[in-house]
Structures are given as structure tokens and as C-alpha cells.
Amino acid sequence: MNSFDLREFRVITLEDVDNAVRAGAKELLVQPRAILTPSAKDRVTAKGLSIKGGCCDSCSTTGGGGCVSCSGKSGGSASAPNATEWDKILNSPEAEKIKDEIVAVGKKLWMRQYVDGNGGNISYRIAENAVICTPTLTSKADLKASDMCLVDLNGKQLAGSAARTSEILLHLEIYKAVPEAKACVHCHPAHATAYAITGRVPITCVIPEFEVFVGKVALSPYETPGTQKFAETVIPFVKKHNTVLLANHGIICWADTVTHAEWYVEVTDTYCWTLMLANQLGSPITHISPEKNDDLLQLKKKLGLPDIRHDAEALKECSLCDLPEFPGGIAVMPASVSGGPSNASSAPSSTEMESIVKSVTDAVMAAFSGKS
Ligand SMILES: [Zn+2]
């Protein structure tokens, strides 16, 4: 067995694994409780390398550091990575790509007027207990990769010269509650926030893209921004919703990538805007039939996107379109729609609706197959 010794490193990056691969390694020797970044872990699996050592018994057999069974247990102990090692994570080639993506997404948020002043914040979980995030008091139009911070899941800053955003606690509660969440985007887009300040969530079963990418939006109760109490308001919702409206505040979306989390913000805000415009037309909004909407939910399930309606009981309720999610979290139908069924003459035919569903399916599959 051709072993490659990486025991000098607490944190093992993709670059370290590639060096070992170039040297013809079949086995990596790592120190106890070593942390592998997600890309390093993927490369180990792709190359079929075995790992000797690792952070715990299960890591040494499955070939990765930063496992769930041992993460957090060593916090503050002598075996936690030191400042230089956290710097290494924040400056790894993998982190550089993420930081560039955060800078690009920050510009998109600002150009779409979803943030004002120093508002909004963006984060990405790069390792089990390490999250890259935007700094405080910086316009999202002016972000630089070198401004980014690294924090642990308790919000303690591990690396980066600028101070972390005060809103990171909100993102961290999502990472703790939802293992699939890798990225969060929080901002204050005007149309979605208009719903949030009137205690409303948008109705569903109207536009296919919204159903697939977002669907039922939750509304969390108001708390003072930046506090732990505020951060915890989203916990009851984030497992089954990738998008939460924050009462009297704004929106937060989580996803597998920073770019996708920003997409969900765009999809939600544009959808809220469209509903507002439609309501001004004075005609009832036409709904997608429950059967056709079920096609969209099936597609969504295949894509691994969360939706409270994946639960069979909730799906039954969905045919009533928009029951309250919890007392106080009201989903109010605009007056022009509450009268009931759609205007038959303006409803698309089933053939038209089938072609809409097909084109959305194709677009979504293309977007997801192009992501990696
Ligand atoms: Zn905010």
C-alpha cells in the first residue's frame, strides 16, 4: 500500500489530497481528529483512497474528517484547529471559489435592490463546524473576497480580519437544524418584505417555477435582529421550507450553493411582485389544478428540494390552498381571490398547462444538471 503522510496537518484541503494523488498514494495517513474540507473529502471518495487515522473510529472507516459523530465535541479543547489552521481553511483554493461566489451574489443582491445600506448577509458552510460569512457594516455592492470571515457554529470568529456580520446567528441556526443546508442568503427585497410586514405569505399553486424552487413559504415571528432569540425564530420552519419570511424584517433562503440560495430570493420576490400586480387587475387569479401541481411536487421531490407538502397530510390540505402554518403565521388570500374558483374563461387549457409544466421541468433539470 502506497501511503502518503499528511499527519502534520490538522486541516486537510483538496490541494493536500491532490499532492498525495500525484505522488501515487492509495492511502492517506492523517492525525487524530483531522478535518477534511468537503472538496478534499469528495476527492478521497472519487479516487478510492483509504484513510488511516482520522477524527474518530467512524471517520477512519468511512474516509473523512469532520464527521457528525465527533464534530463539536472537541470545541475549545487542545485538539481543535488553531488560528493558523483556520486561516488555512479560509484561504484554501476551495474557500477562494466560495468567497468569489459570495462577492458575485452580493453584487446581484445590490443590483436587484434587495439590500440597502449595509443590509443583508451571505454565508456558506465549508466544514462541519466552520462557516464563511460576509463582514458587518459593508454594502453588498462593495464586498471583496478578502473581507470574508470564518466563524464556528456558535458564531465565534475563527479567521478573517473584518468583524463578522451580526446576523450570522440566524444562518447558524439553519445550519444546525438542516444538515443539507450549505448556504444562506438573507436580505430585504421590497415585495417579499411587503408580505412580511403585513403578516402574509404568498398563495401557492399559481406559477410552476415558484412551486418547484420555493413553494410554501413560512413566516417566522418578529424578534430584534441580531439576537439569539431572533435567530431561533426560524427553527420550527427551516427543515420543510427553504424560504422563510421574517416578520417586519425580510427574507432568508437556504440551499446547496450560495448561487441557488440567491435564486430562491429572486424567485420569491418576483413571485410576490407578480401577485401584487395581478391583484391590481381586479380579476381572480387562476390556480394550477391540484393534479398538475402534484406533478411539480413530484419533480421537486426528485430534485431533493424541501416542501411541507411532501408530507401526505399537508398535501391534502394544499388542495384548499394556503391554510395557516401556525397560529399567528397567517396566509391571507387577497380579497380578489378569496371568492373561490378561478375564472374559467381565462384558465389555461389542460394542454397549455401540460406544456407549461413540461417546459419548467426541462428548465429545472437543465439548471440542476449544469450546477456541478
Ligand atoms: Zn436583515
Residues whose N, C-alpha, C, O or C-beta is under 5 A from the ligand:
A	BS01	ZN	G120 G250
